[in-house]
């Protein structure tokens, strides 16, 4: 079949008699009916982005565009399916001929047709993540790199590094210096390994997930006849969530528009928060330069939130250094002003959130309509304990669940055996962490202490072992058993012993180390070891087990990254303090600090009506002890007309 490179311009009349002007607001209507040439739709939070895409799909077909000449690019198959289904319902006709899907799936279809031009057989195989790791491990062993002085990346980390080089367009040296400094000495072997990986894929007729984009771009770039054919085949391009595209995806869009420039991209520069995945903020900002003459349409009417919530969002993003200026507004002007609440410490912050959740429940807001959002997974650790104590079920999304993460369990094993020398499970975990200790040694030790005896006897038993690591452990346990020391100093000693083991166990140990330091902060308010362990263990595991089966209503705890695209009646944003949000690391680079601002904007715009932002006035720092926290720069010093400042007052029911 041949395709015209110049499709017929849509007629003005609607064949289906849909009244688009009545169904859409003026900005949405303009976006739907501007179909020729490049169009950039800046869709503010809650402004009906999906509705606009659905009606534009319907409008194109309604005006006589052959469905097979439309390409809809999304980030999930579910999103593409939903849009196509809704458009089909509007038109009351099947739209199966529209090509809709992810960038990867669309490239896969082209490569099945044209991969021979790149030297691949038509029967090439696409590897999943596990296959990719296995191939990297096989090459690592074949090259003899297992014998190199540790640390050397595990196969999962090798796959992450390879993916970062492709999606972020960074050199191996840059990635190692920025994210994996512990592997810098192995830059030469790693470069050799990745070169062998690329060669092995080619020889075996394999592509990994990232190769679909790389080879899709290569196909269009090096073969003008294919570029012309595919550009003519898809005369109308639509791209969802354009702010989340990486450099490869943006280049694919540019190449596909080769014969016509009929490209509509929809996104929000203020919600560009996924640079760690390779998303490039410049793609949406530079669209008018890449496509000269682009029409820019802004969707500013918000259908989610009350005006006071939007006033705060507008004030936060107004200070962004680079943006498409817009002002969100709502036809729901009523509502309470958002509050910035300073709690005395993290404990009071957790009590405040728990108390306010109970107040909302009494006001008729259901638990599923409430969420607590945070910058990093460990920020909710203390709150998880308090919610468990209060009997409030919750589900956590993003980050580690406090008591379910391996590194938290590892560190707690040090003090669990001190509190209860008969705890065989914690003994086994602790022993197997030690260098040179295997399952047999651990089992022999556990057999000797079966039935239990004092910690001093366990120390003597460890000191008699051949392994030097166990003798060191015996000395440490003696210090941990000293009740004259504060609990936080005892756990700090355990952390000093565990840190080299952490680094050898996990390639992402810097992130996990921050979790452990926050555990020390929680410990700082306890004096008794047993009380600390009891508070950790008594409620959270049961509540997590309950909500793992979605038969009960639950409160949502979520990192902000995991909450994008969602909404709740009431939202709490915790740990809105300098050094936590934005993080200390983000302050080193202006572009990262700006992304943190956008992250705060995303968090705020998840709320429909109730919004409370909190931070603890003082917090524990491992290196300086208790220190004073300042409110996040994104919300500090905002006028009271958009954000009320309060001191926490806990009202128990």
Order of alpha helices (4+ residues) and beta strands (2+ residues): alpha-alpha-beta-alpha-beta-alpha-beta-alpha-beta-alpha-alpha-alpha-alpha-beta-alpha-alpha-beta-alpha-beta-alpha-alpha-beta-beta-alpha-beta-beta-alpha-beta-alpha-beta-alpha-alpha-alpha-alpha-alpha-alpha-alpha-alpha-alpha-beta-alpha-beta-alpha-beta-beta-beta-beta
